[in-house]
Amino acid sequence: MLDHTHKAYGYSLPKETANDSKLAPQPDEGGDSKFSTVTYYHKMPPDGDSGVTNSGPLNEMPPDGYLLAEEPGAGGAPPDAGANMFVRAIRIIESDDAVLAGALARIAAREGSIVVRGLGHRSPREVTDFVRDAMGAEPRPPPAPRGWPAPPGCMQVHLLGSPGSGGEYIAPSGDDTDYKAKLAAWLRRPEEPSLTTDWHTDEPWEPEPARFTMLYAAVSEGDCRTRVASTADFWRDGMAEADREVCRTAQGRFAPPPWLPQEDAQTWHPLMRRTCAGDAMYVCADSLVAVSDMRRDEAISWCWRLTRECCSKERCTEHRWKPFDLLVIDNYSTLHSRVKYDEQKQNRLLYRLRV
């Protein structure tokens, strides 16, 4: 039996230790070098401001050299880094409310994903206040509050967690080793969530999808992980020109998957986003239901293939959670996915916010 004395909203969590608020940026220890937060990064291209959506402050660039990626290979490459292997990792920065005020969105837009470490124990309202100040924008509620667990009086926060945590439990569908069988089954029975891939961007069926998703680990026991993959890096370094041309010229119709009955919006969006990280593919395998000038089966198969190529183990990276980490994800240039964990033995509670 799990001990859920942390309650639903984290108010009775133990206070952080003296060292929690002093953690310097550092790589995680141990693990496969393909997924560790090492310090080797791809150099970002010059800014080509997005004029697609959410341009302006959320797309402005941070000052040169400010918390940005280092030159690739500084200090030597990881031992298993082949000539074509991505070695970009999630950047971890130290919490500093004053320094990050209004700047975190610009950093996340440049990096694609970023981790803020050392926030310490904060209530849902305190996390909301931090996100508002650091991102320079008001967090918005989940698209349909009914059915989304939220703390009392804090509707901007969507609670996600292990069974009994007070948060919504969403079981990972597993890896894509049986990709072809899953795709065939998904084309026949799209109402079954266990058949799809976990890789996604958040709520693309909204008319104006949230640019950023923030996940704060109020409780994280054991080895809990989230994977991310850069669709901007894939566009630049791995995507076939024919697929790029489809993204440039076609639009996709996004609809909520059938296991989210509280959602009913359907929206057409461009399949390419111009972001601070460069042009990026914009697809979502569990909710892209049509592409202009393609049959349904062709469109879904095309989306699944691109997702599989973009999110291969050679290209994605894993964040190993520590308590009170805040992961910021740019939905316009990044896909993310859940990773299986032992929900019967590991307590987990995340606060999800969107800007």
Residue pairs with C-beta under 8 A, 6 or more apart in sequence:
2 162
2 163
2 164
2 344
2 345
2 347
3 347
4 164
4 165
4 166
4 347
5 12
6 12
6 13
6 165
6 218
6 219
6 347
6 349
7 166
8 149
8 151
8 159
8 165
8 166
8 167
8 349
9 123
9 124
9 151
9 152
9 159
9 166
9 218
10 121
10 123
10 124
10 218
10 219
10 349
10 351
11 123
13 121
13 218
13 219
14 121
15 120
15 121
16 120
16 121
16 323
16 324
20 118
20 120
20 323
20 324
21 95
21 118
21 119
21 120
22 118
23 94
23 95
23 117
23 118
24 94
25 91
25 92
25 93
25 94
25 117
26 92
27 36
27 37
27 38
27 39
27 89
27 92
28 36
28 37
28 320
30 36
31 318
31 320
33 78
33 79
33 80
33 81
34 78
34 80
34 85
34 87
34 313
34 314
34 317
35 225
35 316
35 317
35 318
36 89
37 89
37 90
37 91
37 92
37 115
37 317
37 319
37 320
38 78
38 87
38 89
39 70
39 74
39 75
39 89
40 70
40 72
40 73
40 74
40 75
40 77
40 78
40 81
40 87
40 88
40 89
41 69
41 70
41 71
41 72
41 87
41 88
41 89
41 91
42 69
42 72
42 86
42 87
42 88
42 233
43 69
43 71
43 72
44 68
44 69
44 110
44 276
44 277
44 278
45 236
45 277
45 278
47 61
47 276
48 274
48 278
48 279
49 55
49 59
49 274
49 276
50 59
50 273
50 274
50 275
50 276
50 332
51 274
52 270
52 273
52 274
52 332
53 208
53 209
53 211
53 273
53 332
54 208
54 211
54 332
57 105
57 106
57 136
57 137
58 105
58 106
58 109
58 136
58 137
58 211
58 212
58 355
59 106
59 109
59 275
59 276
60 106
61 106
61 109
61 110
61 276
62 68
62 103
62 106
62 107
62 110
66 103
66 107
67 91
67 93
67 107
68 107
68 110
68 111
69 88
69 91
69 111
72 87
77 87
78 87
81 87
82 314
84 314
85 314
86 230
86 233
86 237
86 314
86 315
86 317
88 230
88 233
88 317
89 317
90 111
90 113
90 114
90 115
90 228
90 317
90 319
90 327
91 111
91 113
91 114
91 115
92 115
92 117
93 100
93 107
93 114
93 115
93 116
93 117
94 116
94 117
94 118
95 116
95 117
95 118
95 119
95 120
95 326
97 130
97 133
97 134
100 116
100 133
100 134
101 133
101 134
101 136
102 133
102 134
102 135
102 136
103 134
103 136
104 114
104 116
104 134
104 135
104 136
104 328
105 134
105 135
105 136
105 137
105 211
105 212
105 355
106 276
107 114
108 114
108 212
108 328
108 329
108 330
109 211
109 275
109 276
109 277
109 330
109 333
110 276
110 277
111 277
111 330
112 228
112 230
112 232
112 233
112 277
112 329
112 330
112 333
112 334
113 228
113 230
113 319
113 327
113 328
113 329
113 330
113 334
113 336
114 327
114 328
115 319
115 325
115 326
115 327
115 328
116 134
116 325
116 326
116 328
117 322
117 324
117 325
117 326
118 324
119 127
119 130
119 216
119 324
119 325
119 326
120 324
121 218
121 324
122 130
122 216
122 324
123 151
124 151
124 154
124 157
124 351
125 151
125 153
125 154
127 157
127 216
127 326
127 351
127 353
128 139
128 154
128 156
128 157
128 353
130 326
131 139
131 214
131 353
131 355
132 138
132 139
135 212
135 214
135 328
135 355
137 355
138 355
139 156
139 157
139 214
139 353
139 354
139 355
140 156
140 210
140 354
140 355
141 150
141 155
141 156
142 148
142 150
142 158
142 203
142 352
142 354
143 203
143 206
143 263
143 265
144 262
144 263
145 155
146 262
147 261
147 262
148 158
148 159
148 168
148 262
149 158
149 159
149 166
149 167
149 168
150 156
150 157
150 158
150 159
151 157
151 159
156 353
156 354
157 351
157 352
157 353
158 168
158 351
158 352
158 353
159 165
159 166
159 167
159 168
159 349
159 350
159 351
159 352
160 167
160 168
160 169
160 170
160 215
160 349
160 350
160 351
160 352
161 167
161 168
161 169
161 219
161 347
161 348
161 349
161 350
162 169
162 343
162 346
162 347
162 348
162 349
163 169
163 343
163 344
165 219
165 347
165 348
165 349
166 349
167 348
167 349
167 350
169 343
170 338
171 194
171 343
172 198
172 337
172 338
172 339
172 340
173 193
173 194
173 195
173 196
173 197
173 198
174 194
174 198
174 340
176 182
176 197
176 308
179 304
179 308
182 195
182 196
182 197
183 300
183 301
183 304
185 192
185 195
186 192
186 195
186 196
186 300
186 304
187 297
187 300
187 301
189 195
190 196
190 257
190 258
191 258
191 259
193 257
193 259
193 286
196 257
196 285
196 286
197 285
197 286
197 304
197 307
197 308
197 337
198 337
198 338
199 227
199 229
199 285
199 307
199 310
199 311
199 335
199 336
199 337
200 284
200 285
200 286
200 287
200 335
200 336
200 337
201 209
201 282
201 283
201 284
201 331
201 332
201 334
201 335
201 336
202 209
202 210
202 213
202 329
202 331
202 354
203 209
203 210
203 256
203 263
203 354
204 254
204 267
204 269
204 282
204 284
204 287
204 288
204 331
205 254
205 255
205 256
205 263
205 265
205 266
205 267
205 287
206 265
206 267
207 265
207 267
209 269
209 331
210 331
210 354
210 355
211 330
211 331
211 332
211 355
212 328
212 329
212 330
212 331
212 354
212 355
213 328
213 329
213 331
213 336
213 352
213 353
213 354
214 326
214 327
214 328
214 329
214 351
214 352
214 353
214 354
214 355
215 226
215 326
215 327
215 329
215 350
215 351
215 352
216 324
216 325
216 326
216 350
216 351
216 353
217 224
217 321
217 322
217 323
217 324
217 325
217 326
217 348
217 349
217 350
218 323
218 324
218 349
218 350
218 351
219 323
219 347
219 348
219 349
220 321
220 322
220 323
220 325
220 348
220 349
221 346
221 347
221 348
222 341
222 342
222 345
222 346
223 320
223 341
223 346
224 320
224 321
224 339
224 341
224 346
224 348
225 318
225 319
225 320
225 321
225 339
225 341
226 318
226 319
226 321
226 327
226 336
226 337
226 338
226 339
227 311
227 316
227 317
227 318
227 319
227 336
227 337
227 338
227 339
228 316
228 317
228 319
228 329
228 334
228 335
228 336
229 310
229 311
229 315
229 316
229 317
229 334
229 335
229 336
230 277
230 280
230 315
230 333
230 334
231 280
231 281
231 282
231 283
231 310
231 333
231 334
231 335
232 275
232 277
232 278
232 279
232 280
232 333
232 334
233 277
233 315
234 281
234 309
234 310
234 315
235 244
235 247
235 272
235 278
235 279
235 280
235 281
236 278
236 279
238 309
238 310
238 315
239 281
239 306
239 309
239 310
243 281
243 302
243 306
244 272
244 279
246 271
246 291
246 302
247 270
247 271
247 272
247 281
247 282
248 272
250 271
250 291
250 292
250 293
250 294
251 268
251 269
251 270
251 271
251 291
251 292
252 268
252 269
252 270
252 271
252 282
252 283
252 288
252 290
252 291
252 292
252 299
252 303
253 266
253 267
253 268
253 288
253 289
253 290
253 291
254 266
254 267
254 268
254 269
254 284
254 287
254 288
254 289
255 265
255 266
255 287
255 289
256 263
256 264
256 265
256 287
257 286
257 287
266 289
268 292
269 282
270 282
271 281
271 282
271 283
271 291
272 279
272 280
272 281
272 282
273 279
273 280
273 282
273 332
273 333
274 280
275 330
275 332
275 333
276 333
277 330
277 333
278 333
280 332
280 333
281 306
281 310
282 332
283 303
283 306
283 307
284 303
284 335
285 300
285 303
285 304
285 307
288 299
288 300
288 303
289 296
289 299
289 300
290 296
290 299
291 298
291 299
291 302
291 303
294 302
307 335
310 335
311 335
311 337
318 339
319 325
319 327
321 327
329 336
341 348
